[in-house]
Structure formats: structure tokens, C-alpha cells
């Protein structure tokens, strides 16, 4: 072990030393420098994957401070494989909850149906864990790992205003006039991406008629029967509610999706009241109203859909994550897609010799899967809110049919089996 590796191990309290040390680059490409716009999950995972492969990365984040934004994430085996490949397994496991199962419950009676097993079953079937995480916890693990790998390379308070391809490089200009140059620029700046808008146009954002309430409840406030170690999908006419444990079971994530055409703000930080959530879920099972009572401040946001792009590359700039393929959250795959993008882009840029061909190959490999996930998430909107769920007699037959084990495997196994680390990069 060389002195740099020893230093990293002894000064890193999170034990986040990269799986591939920065001192041993493996890149076979001409790409040596990359600028990433956005320090969210997609941006930081990409930065870490590239840095571990010998690429010098600069991350530009418009926020002046990186805080605990958002609430829960479900990291399925296709996403946890990426985190394991980045050497973050122990750090993530320390802040995650590995629930035992997922189940469906009927909105008014509370009747339960099994959806699929998790925990040991997920590891046995798919070779990787199914983690439930607070977004802030995962973000902190990624940020800490990148800052260990590349001290001083993350710059906050820098908003990218323009990216221009000039020859074999991309020039990035910030709103304050700072200029940066690299071989490639990665736009990981979310659903309101500046680069998406400038390169591909604003595009329509169509309101779905759905609004989401979200809140996180400390399980110490709850009766034991309300914080079992399972993920629950409550389904009903005109809405559905997702609950699952976070942070070693210390928190319970609650997201309620309701049909509410008058609310159209896409911000995650619009605060509401418990009384409003109670009204929107009037008639739903008492267990859900007990959860609402235990919330501090519920937040709401409107769910918008956007038409898919036919490509994500503009010169030497490429979109990833929500900037490339925003999706409704009804397959719990948004963060997983971001992680898949991160590792595959890093592989393409370092394992293929030509940068332009690498970007084209990345998009060719990712577009079909992203499109299928976006379609699958939209399909679940109708499945979760079906009018047949209104009455217990029709609801039972409907749930038994739609969540029959074979159908469940058809809807989910192809997601969880995907291994981006082993995906062949060469065309068939």
C-alpha cells in the first residue's frame, strides 16, 4: 500500500477510500478532465466514479450550502450495486434500513397483501441489498467520499450559465463570470436543468393532476404496530400512500399522492398543515391518520410529466439523471436511474477511447431503459388509483389480479437484475 492510500485510510472516519485508488488510474480514453454541473446524487456519484478511474473532476453547485433536502429513497439492487462498486457499501449500510418486505394495503380496510420479500431474499435473488435511505444520508455519504478522493474539487455557490463546445473541449461560464474548461461537461442539474433548456429547449411540462404530500416521522413517536420494518403501498380510488422506514428504522417516510388539480407548484419546500393532509385522505384507514398526527410539517409538490428527449448530448455536454429523463416516482427508480447513469457514463468515458463516441454510446445504452422505466412509472399511476379499489368486494379481486406474484416479477425483476457494472459497452 502506497503512502497516499495509507493516508486516506487513516484520515477518513467514514472508511470511504475509493475501491479504485486515485493513484491507479484505469482510463483508456483521451478524457482527462470533466466538469459536472450539479452536486446531487447523480452529479456526486458520477464525480466519484470518474475520479476513481483517474479523471480530474470539478463539480459546480449553484446552492451555497448543501443540506438535507428531500425525504426517503428506495435503492433497489440495481442501484445498490453501483454504490457497492464505488466502495460505499459499509458507509451506506450504516445509515440505511434494509426492510424485510413490501406489502399492499387497502385504503379503507387496511387489509394486507404481500408484494415481495426484501432483506435476505433480495440479496439471495439479486446479489445486492434493497436499501431504504433518507436522501440526505445518501447525499452525505457521496459527498464525503468525493471530498476524500478529490479535496477542493466541489465548488458551491456557482451557477452554470452557459456551456459551449469548442473543438475537443467544452467551455463553461458561470453566472458570476467564472470560466472553466474541460474535455466533457456533465449536466446533472435536475429537472429544471439549465443545459437541457439551452440545448434542447424548455419543452412542455404537463400537470398530471396529482399532488404529493411528504413527511418524515420519528418512529419514537409511533406505536409499535405503525413502524414495522416493511414498506407499505396503500392503494385506493383517487390516491395512494407509500410508507417505509429510514435511517436504521429511526424514521418513517410517508408520501401521499392525491388527485388535486388545483395545486400546480413543483417545489419540494411548500409547507402545508396536518389538517390539509387529513382532509385529502378523508375516509382512509385510521393508521394513516395516526401517522399524519405524528408529522411535524408536511410538504407538498405537484407532479408534472415531461416528454422524453430523443438524445441527451450537445457537443461535449451530456445530460444525466432528472435532467435527462425525469420520471414520476411510482416505480421508485429515480435515484436508481441516477446511479446507473453515473457508473455507465464513467465507464464509457474511461473505457472507450474517443470522447464523442463514448457519449453517443452512453446515450444509446441508456435511452431504451430510461424510456421503459418512465412508461412503467406512468402505468402504475392507473394501477394504484383504480376505481375498482373503491369497494372492498371489487378491490380484493383487483389487487389479487394486479399484484399476483408472476405479474409482480414481470414488473420488477427486470429492474432489479440490471447490472450496469457488467453491461457490455461494445455494440452487439
N, C-alpha and C positions, 0 to 999 in steps of 0.2 A: 504494500500500500504506500503510495507516494505521500509526501508531506501535505499536499493540498487536501487529499482525501482524509487524512488523519485530522487536519484542522477542521474540516467540515463536520466530521463525526463528533468531535469534542466540543464544538461551539454551537451545535444545533440541538436545542432541547426537544424539538419535535421529532428527531430522528428522520428527517426528510431528505437525506442525502440522495441525489438522483440515482436511479437504477443504472443509468449510463453516465459515468462521471464526465463533467465538462472537459476534463483534461484528456479525454479519449474520444475525440470526435469521430463519428462514423459517416458523416456526409460524403456522398459521392457526386454531389451536384456542384454547379458553379454558384449556387446561392450561399452567400456568406452572411448577409445581413437582412433582417426583416423588421419592419415597423408594424406594430399591432395597435389599432385604434379600438380602445375599449378594454377595461380590466374587470370584466365579469367572468363568469365561469368559462365561456368559450374562449375569451381572449387569454386568460391566465393559463388555462390548460394547454392551449396552442403554444404560448410562450415557453412554458416549461418543457413541453415535448421537443420543441426546436432547440432550446438551449442545451438539453441533454444530448442532442445529436450534433453539437458543435457549431450551431448557428448563433451569431450575436443578435440578440433581440432587444428592441426598445419598445416599451409599452406606454402609450399615451392615453390617459384617462381624464375626461372632462370634469368629473367631480373633484372637488378639493379634498374631500375625505371619503374613505371607503368604509362604509358602515354595514350594519346588519340589516340588509334590505330583503324584503320578501318574507316568505314563511317556509313551508315544507317542500321537499323534493323527494321523489321516489327514484332511486338509482337502481335500475334493473340490472341483471347480469351483463347485458351488452354495454352498459355504462361503467359498471364496477370493474369490468375487465380493463378498461382504459386506465382507471385510477390505479389498479394493481400494476399495470405495465409501466406506469410512471413512478412506481416505487412508493406509493402513498397508502398502501393497504392498512398498515398499523395505525397511521395517523387518522384515517377516516373511520376505521373500526372503533377508535376510542371515543368518537363523538356521535356515532350513528346509532340507530336502533335497527336490529335485524328481527323484524316481526315474524311470528310463527306462521301466519296465514293471511289471506284476504277472503272476505265474505261479502255477500249481497244481503241487504236487509230491506224489507218493505216499509215504505214511508210511514204508514199509519199503524200497522200492527206490530212492526218490529220483527216479524218472522225472519229467520236466517236461512241462507243457502250458502254452501261453500263455493268459493270461486277457484282458488288454487292454494296449495301449500307454499310456504316460503321457508326461510331458515335453512335447515339442513337439507330439505328437499331441493331448494333452488341450487344449493352448492352441488348436490349429487347429480342433478339433471343437467345443469348448465355450466358447472365448473367454476362458478363465481357467485358471490353473495347478492342478495337483494337488500339494499340498504335504504332506510328512510332517514332523511337528514334535514336539519334546518339549513336553508340556503346560506345563511351567514356562517355556519360552521364549515360547510364545504368551501366557501369562498376564502375563509381564513386559512384553511389547510393549503389551498392552491397558492394563495398569496405568500404565505410563509415559505413554502417550498421554492417558489420562484425567486424570492428575495435572498434565500440562501444560495441558490445557483447563480444568480446574477445581481449582486448588490448594486443599488443605484440605478437600475435599468427601468424601474417603474416610476413614471412621472405623472403626478396628479395635477389637476387644475389646468390641463392642456386640452383644449377642444380643437379637433381637426376640422379645418375649414375647407381644405382642397387637397386632392391628390392627383398628380399629373405624371403620366408615364413619359419619360424622356430617354429614348434609346433603350438600353438594357437596365434602366433604373427607374425608380419612382420617387418623385419629389413631393413631400408632404408639407403643407403650410398650415400652421396653427392660427387660430383666431387672433392671437396676440402678436402675430408676425414671426414667431419662431419657425425655422425651416429645418427639415430633416430629410435625409436621403438614404435609400436602401435598395436592395435588389428587388424586394417584394413588399407590398403593403397588404395587411390583412385587416379587413373591416369587420370587427366583432362588436359593433356599437349598437346592437339591439334592434328592436322592431322599428324604431324611429331613425334608423341609420342615415347619417349624412351622406356616406358614399353610395348607398343604394339610391337615395334620392337624386344625387347629382349624376350618377352614371346611367341609371335606368328609369328615372322619373319617379314621381311621387306614387303613382298607382292608386287605385281605389281601395279604401278601407271600409268595408261594408259591415254595418252593425248587425249582429246576429239576433238581436232581440233578447240576449242573455246577459245577466249581470251576476258577478261573483261577489260573495261576502267571504272574507277570510279572517281568521283569528287564531291565536296560539294560546292554549290554556295550560298552566302548570298542573300536572297531574296530582300534586299535593292538595289541590282544591276539590278534587273529584272523588266520588265514591268508587270503591274498587271495581265495581261492575261496569263503570264508564271508561275505564282505562286499561282494558285487556290488551295484551300485546298482539293485536291484529289490525289490519287495515280494513275499513268498512266502507262499502259503497251503498248508501241509502238511495233507492230509486223510487220515483213517483211521478204522477202526472204533472207536467209543468216544472219539474225541478229535480235535482239530485244533490246529495251531500256526501262529501268524502271526509273521512276521519282516519288518522293514523298517528302512531307515536313517533316522537323525535327525541334526539339528544339523550340516548340511553334510557328512554322511557320517562324522562322528567317532564316532557311537554307533550301535549296532544294537538296536532294540527287539525283545523276544521275549515273546510271550504264548502260553501253552499252556493250552488248555481241555480238561479231562478229566472223565469221568463219575465222580464221587466223592461218593456220597450222605451220607457221614458228616461232611463239612465244611460247616458252615452259617453261619459268620461272614461278614458282608458288609463288614467293614472292609478297607481297602486296605493297612493297615500291619501285618498279621500276617506276621511273618517265618517262613520255613521254611529248609530246607537244600538244598543241591545234591543230596545223596543222595536226598532225598524226590522231587525232580523226576525224577531218573534212574529211580527205581522206577516212577513214574507213567507214564513213557514207555518202559518196557522193551520192547525189540524194534523201536523206531523207528530211523530211519536214523542212522548214526554222526555225520553232520554236526550233527544236533540235539544229540547228547550232547557234542560238542565245544563247542557254544555254551553248554550248561549248565555245563561245566567252567570257562568263562571268566567266569561271573557272579560278582558279589560276594555279595549276599544276595538270594535270590528271595523275593518276597512273594506271598501267596495271598488270594483272597477268593471267597466263594460267590456264585453268580449267582442272583438272585431275580427273579421276574416279578410285576408288579402289574397289576391290572385297570385298563383305561383309564377316565379320568373323562369324563363327558358334558359337562362345562364347566369352565372354569378361572377364572371371575370370581365374586367375592363382594363385592358393593357396588362400592367403588372400588379393590379389590385384585384383582390378576391374577397367576396362576402362569405361569412360563415355564421353559424348559429341563427338566432332570430333575425338577424339582418338578411340572411339568405332565404330562410324557409320558416317564417312564423307559422305557428300551428295552434289550434285550440288545445286545451290541456286535458282532453278526455281519453288519451292513451297514456298519460304520464310519461311522455317521451321527450319533452322539450330539452331538459338538461342532458338526457342521454344522447340526443342528436348532437348537441353542442360538443360533448366529449368525443363522440365518434368523429365529428368534423376535425377536431383538434389533432387527434392522433393520425388520422389518414392524411391530412394536409401536411403534417410534419414528415410523414413517411414519403409522400410524393415529392416534396421539395428537397429531401435529402437522399432518396434512393434512386431518383430519376435524374439523368444528367442535365437536362435542359429545363430551365425555369418555366418557360411558356408552355412546353409540353406537359410539365408536371401540373400546372394549374388546370390545363384542359383535362388531364386525366382525372384529377381530383373531382372536377365537376361531373364528368361522365360516370364516375363510380358512385357519386353521392346523389345525383338528381333523382334516379328512379326510386331509391329507398326513401328519400325525403318525401317525394310525392305520394308514395304509398302510405306513409305514416300520416301525412296531412289528411288524406282521404279517410283513413281508418279512424282518426280522431273525430272527424265530422260525422261519420256514420254512428259513432257512439252517442252523439247528441240525441238522435232519434231513439236509440235503444234505451237510454237512461230515462227519457221523458215520455215514454209511450203512453197514450191514453188508456191502453188496456190495464195499466197499473192502478187505475183509479179505484177499482173494486177488488176486494180480496179474492173472489172466485175466479175472475179473469186474470188477475195478477199472478196467481200461483202457477197457472198453466203457462203464461207468458214467460215468467222467469225460468221455469224448468226447461222450456224450449231454448230460450236465448242464452242461458248460461249452462247448458248441457256440456259435460266435460269435453266431448270431442270438439264442439264449437269453440269452447274457450281455448283449447290448444291451438286450433286453427287461427284464432285471432291473436294469440300472444307468443307462441313458441318461436315463430319466425323472427320476432323482435328480439327475444332473449338469446337465441342461438348465434346471432351475428357476432363475429369476432373480427373487428377492424384491424387488429394487430397481425392477423394471419391472412387478410384479404389479398389475393394476388393483384399486383399493380399492372402487370402486362395484360394487354387485351387478349381475349381467348382466341 
